[in-house]
Amino acid sequence: MVPISFEFYPPKTDEQRQLLDRTAKRLKPQAPEYVSCTFGAGGSTLSYTSETVRHLKQAHGLEAAPHVSCMGGSREEIRELLRLYRALGCRRLVALRGDLPSGMARMGDLRYASDLIGFIRAEHGDWFHIEVGCYPETHPQAEDALADLRHFKAKIDAGADGAITQYFYNADAYFRFVDDVRRLGVQVPIVPGIMPISNFSQLKRFSDACGAEIPRWVAKRMQAFGDDGDAIRDFAAELVAGMCRRLVDGGAPALHFYTLNLSKPTLNVLRHLR
């Protein structure tokens, strides 16, 4: 089995904190290489992210990689954040452009993820292992697929060590993306992002927003199950595990699971894999 990692989001309420603690405790026996912690849409969870990273490291003994966004932030704000993460002992970051904070018109001092990566390297050299995002099915805001590939290459050229993809349910899209970037000279590991299916209607909303395609036959099968929760869970776990096997067999270097702070959907997939 290839290395695995998990993504969590920062909890904001006591109930959410308890859920994250339960999930982290249940997933830790899977021996993740690291866990990442999102920054949050609109830049609203800056303090929550650092608090969560600290908690995951100290309470659960997990190697935690915070997401760092440049959108809306000044160089000094990002500089202080990087110092904090280095003081916490973080050796891995996920560097993203991010979304413009709600209610703010200012883009920030660093406009693109490639600018952020260059800034991190200038400030901290090789201290941080930097992951970036990529989109096998093309970023929804990209001018076109070729422009998206060029933007991705710019992030690698700026100093990124690896990439984690947006989730997808078409393994061919991943393999084609890897082939395309290899032809551009990109040699860093491209890790597939895996979204276990728990709530299909929620997943459909996510996918419509981020440009991840759900195959028509999958959606139709989900609809056919109706309210049969057991059938939906079994089908979903088998579907995603089958895709994971194909990805690993095809050379994927690792798997990164988007947990949505839930343990069961991810564990169900992993049980099919092991």
Buried (B, 14 or more C-beta within 10 A) or exposed (E): EBEBBBBBBBBEEEEBBEBBBEBBEBBBEBEBBBBBBBBBBBBBBBEBBBBBBBBBBEEBEBBBBBBBBBBBBEBEBBBEBBEBBBEBEBEBBBBBBBBBBEEEEEBBBBEBBBBBBBBBBEBBEEBBBBBBBBBBBBBEEBEEBEEBBEBBBBBBBBBBBBBBBBBBBBBEBBBBBBEBBEEBEBEBEBBBBBBBBBEBEEBBEBBEEEBBBBEEEBBEBBEEBEEEEEBBBBBBBEBBBBBBEBBBEEEBBBBBBBBBBBBBBBBBBBEBBE
